[in-house]
Amino acid sequence: MFAANSIVAALYARERTGRGDRIDTALFDSTIAWLANVGSNFLVSGAVPQRLGTAHSSIVPYQAFQAADQSLIIAVGNDGQFVKFCEAIGRTELAADPRFKTNAQRVQNRGELIPQISAEIARRPAADWMHMLERVGVPCGPVNTIDRAFAEPQTAARGMLLDIPHPQIGPLKMAGSPLKLASIERPPRRPPPLLGEHTDDILTNVLKLSSTDIQAMRKNKVI
């Protein structure tokens, strides 16, 4: 991702200045940058973060909870949402508790708050909670198994599940591309090419080789 962004930035700069650039992107550097809020919290406080599982280090409650049938993510991003969340789960007293009134207090008292929320969420199926929380504007979503992820209506709506005819095996299901451009109404949808399927096409139309040259390359096992 960082390499791709660097390439785009360099290309844009070249268009404006006429000068190219040299990009130096390392996996190590990218990982350090990817620490994001966890890294910043350490640099500011000096405190070494401990394992939190799916929980957020500086927002509470913001993690996966086990419902009666499956897990779901609940992301209470601010104090107003926390009040609505407590109303939705039938625990309004939590929002009034001095230990939990602000996010900073909830982070400090995470150990007292999360078990109480977990006990409530475990009482109902995930779909019930998602319906109630979405209704009051609290972000949430299921922790899907892979089959559920592909069965999500949004997966089909966004064209992320393709059914493409293949010349040898028939219909082939594939994940779509997340890159979508407004200028391309429907990107080409082709199956993975067979070995050597486009060799002659590329040699002839891209490299402009003659049929004699191609035959010689094939005879000499270059292709």
C-alpha positions as CSV (number, residue, x, y, z in Angstrom):
1,M,0.0,0.0,0.0
2,F,2.8,2.5,0.9
3,A,4.7,1.5,-2.2
4,A,1.6,2.1,-4.4
5,N,1.0,5.5,-2.8
6,S,4.6,6.4,-3.3
7,I,4.5,5.5,-7.0
8,V,1.3,7.5,-7.5
9,A,2.9,10.5,-5.7
10,A,6.1,10.2,-7.8
11,L,4.1,10.0,-11.1
12,Y,2.1,13.0,-10.1
13,A,5.2,15.0,-9.2
14,R,6.8,14.0,-12.6
15,E,3.8,15.3,-14.4
16,R,4.2,18.7,-12.7
17,T,8.0,19.0,-12.6
18,G,9.3,16.7,-15.3
19,R,11.6,15.0,-12.8
20,G,11.4,11.3,-11.8
21,D,12.1,9.9,-8.4
22,R,13.5,6.9,-6.6
23,I,11.3,5.1,-4.2
24,D,12.7,3.3,-1.1
25,T,9.9,1.4,0.7
26,A,10.7,-1.3,3.3
27,L,8.4,-3.8,5.1
28,F,10.0,-2.8,8.4
29,D,9.2,0.9,7.9
30,S,5.7,0.1,6.8
31,T,5.1,-2.0,10.0
32,I,6.4,0.8,12.2
33,A,4.0,3.2,10.5
34,W,1.2,0.7,10.8
35,L,1.4,0.8,14.6
36,A,-0.7,4.0,14.3
37,N,-2.5,4.9,17.6
38,V,-0.8,2.1,19.5
39,G,2.6,3.4,18.5
40,S,1.6,7.0,19.2
41,N,0.3,6.1,22.7
42,F,3.6,4.5,23.6
43,L,5.7,7.4,22.3
44,V,3.5,9.9,24.3
45,S,3.2,7.9,27.5
46,G,6.1,5.6,27.5
47,A,3.8,2.8,28.6
48,V,4.3,-0.5,26.8
49,P,0.9,-1.7,25.5
50,Q,-0.4,-5.1,26.6
51,R,-2.4,-7.6,24.5
52,L,-6.1,-6.5,24.1
53,G,-7.4,-9.0,21.6
54,T,-9.9,-7.3,19.4
55,A,-10.3,-4.3,21.8
56,H,-9.2,-0.8,21.0
57,S,-6.4,0.6,23.2
58,S,-8.0,4.1,23.6
59,I,-11.7,3.7,23.0
60,V,-14.1,1.6,25.2
61,P,-16.3,-0.3,24.4
62,Y,-14.8,-1.0,21.0
63,Q,-14.3,-4.7,20.4
64,A,-15.8,-8.1,19.6
65,F,-18.5,-9.5,21.9
66,Q,-19.9,-13.0,22.0
67,A,-23.7,-13.0,21.4
68,A,-25.9,-16.0,22.0
69,D,-25.1,-17.4,18.6
70,Q,-22.0,-15.7,17.1
71,S,-19.6,-12.8,17.7
72,L,-20.1,-9.2,16.7
73,I,-18.1,-6.1,16.7
74,I,-19.5,-3.1,18.7
75,A,-17.8,0.2,18.2
76,V,-19.0,2.9,20.6
77,G,-17.0,5.8,19.4
78,N,-18.0,8.7,21.7
79,D,-19.8,9.5,25.0
80,G,-23.1,10.2,23.2
81,Q,-23.1,6.8,21.5
82,F,-22.3,5.2,24.9
83,V,-25.5,6.6,26.4
84,K,-27.5,5.3,23.4
85,F,-25.7,1.9,23.7
86,C,-26.6,1.6,27.4
87,E,-30.2,2.4,26.6
88,A,-30.3,-0.2,23.8
89,I,-29.0,-3.0,26.0
90,G,-31.2,-2.1,29.0
91,R,-28.4,-0.9,31.2
92,T,-28.9,2.9,31.5
93,E,-27.2,2.9,34.9
94,L,-23.9,2.2,33.3
95,A,-24.0,5.5,31.4
96,A,-24.7,7.3,34.7
97,D,-21.9,5.5,36.6
98,P,-19.1,8.0,37.4
99,R,-16.6,5.3,36.4
100,F,-17.9,5.1,32.9
101,K,-19.3,8.6,32.0
102,T,-16.5,9.6,29.7
103,N,-14.3,7.6,27.3
104,A,-11.2,8.3,29.4
105,Q,-12.9,6.9,32.4
106,R,-14.1,3.9,30.5
107,V,-10.6,3.2,29.3
108,Q,-9.3,3.5,32.9
109,N,-12.1,1.2,34.2
110,R,-12.2,-1.2,31.2
111,G,-11.9,-4.2,33.6
112,E,-15.1,-3.3,35.5
113,L,-17.2,-2.3,32.4
114,I,-16.5,-5.0,29.8
115,P,-17.6,-8.0,31.8
116,Q,-21.0,-6.3,32.5
117,I,-21.5,-5.6,28.8
118,S,-20.3,-9.1,27.8
119,A,-22.9,-10.6,30.1
120,E,-25.7,-8.6,28.5
121,I,-24.6,-9.3,24.9
122,A,-24.5,-13.0,25.5
123,R,-28.2,-13.1,26.3
124,R,-29.4,-12.5,22.7
125,P,-28.5,-13.5,19.1
126,A,-26.2,-11.1,17.2
127,A,-28.9,-10.2,14.7
128,D,-31.1,-8.8,17.5
129,W,-28.3,-6.6,18.8
130,M,-27.3,-5.4,15.4
131,H,-30.9,-4.4,14.7
132,M,-31.2,-2.5,18.0
133,L,-27.8,-0.8,17.8
134,E,-28.2,0.2,14.2
135,R,-31.5,1.8,15.0
136,V,-29.9,4.1,17.6
137,G,-26.8,4.8,15.5
138,V,-24.2,2.7,17.3
139,P,-21.8,1.1,14.8
140,C,-21.7,-2.7,14.8
141,G,-21.3,-5.7,12.6
142,P,-21.0,-9.5,12.6
143,V,-17.8,-11.3,12.8
144,N,-18.4,-13.4,9.8
145,T,-17.1,-16.8,8.8
146,I,-15.9,-16.9,5.2
147,D,-19.1,-18.3,3.9
148,R,-21.2,-15.6,5.6
149,A,-18.8,-12.9,4.3
150,F,-19.5,-14.0,0.7
151,A,-23.2,-14.4,1.4
152,E,-23.5,-10.8,2.7
153,P,-25.9,-8.7,0.5
154,Q,-23.3,-6.0,0.3
155,T,-20.8,-8.4,-1.2
156,A,-23.1,-8.9,-4.2
157,A,-24.1,-5.3,-4.3
158,R,-20.5,-4.2,-4.6
159,G,-19.7,-6.8,-7.3
160,M,-17.3,-8.6,-5.0
161,L,-18.4,-12.1,-6.0
162,L,-18.1,-12.9,-9.6
163,D,-19.3,-16.0,-11.5
164,I,-17.2,-16.2,-14.7
165,P,-17.3,-18.9,-17.4
166,H,-14.1,-20.8,-17.8
167,P,-13.2,-22.7,-21.0
168,Q,-12.2,-25.9,-19.2
169,I,-14.0,-26.1,-15.8
170,G,-17.2,-24.2,-16.5
171,P,-18.5,-21.6,-14.1
172,L,-15.8,-20.2,-11.9
173,K,-16.5,-18.2,-8.7
174,M,-14.0,-15.4,-8.0
175,A,-13.6,-12.4,-5.7
176,G,-14.1,-9.1,-7.5
177,S,-11.7,-6.2,-7.5
178,P,-12.1,-3.4,-4.9
179,L,-10.7,-0.9,-7.4
180,K,-13.6,0.7,-9.0
181,L,-13.4,3.8,-11.4
182,A,-16.3,5.9,-12.4
183,S,-15.0,6.1,-15.9
184,I,-15.2,2.4,-16.3
185,E,-18.8,1.3,-16.1
186,R,-18.1,-2.4,-16.0
187,P,-14.5,-3.6,-15.8
188,P,-13.7,-6.7,-18.0
189,R,-14.4,-10.0,-16.2
190,R,-12.2,-12.8,-17.4
191,P,-11.1,-16.1,-15.9
192,P,-7.4,-16.6,-15.1
193,P,-5.7,-17.3,-18.5
194,L,-4.6,-20.8,-19.4
195,L,-0.9,-21.4,-19.7
196,G,0.3,-19.7,-22.9
197,E,-3.2,-18.6,-23.8
198,H,-2.1,-15.1,-24.8
199,T,1.4,-15.8,-25.9
200,D,0.9,-15.4,-29.6
201,D,-1.4,-12.4,-29.1
202,I,1.3,-10.6,-27.0
203,L,4.2,-11.5,-29.3
204,T,2.3,-10.4,-32.4
205,N,0.3,-7.4,-31.3
206,V,2.5,-6.0,-28.5
207,L,6.1,-7.0,-29.5
208,K,5.2,-6.9,-33.3
209,L,7.0,-10.2,-34.0
210,S,6.4,-12.0,-37.3
211,S,4.8,-15.5,-37.4
212,T,8.2,-16.8,-38.6
213,D,9.9,-15.4,-35.5
214,I,7.3,-16.9,-33.3
215,Q,7.5,-20.3,-34.9
216,A,11.3,-20.2,-34.5
217,M,10.9,-19.3,-30.8
218,R,8.5,-22.1,-30.3
219,K,10.8,-24.6,-32.1
220,N,13.7,-23.6,-30.0
221,K,11.5,-23.9,-26.8
222,V,11.9,-20.2,-26.0
223,I,8.1,-20.2,-25.6
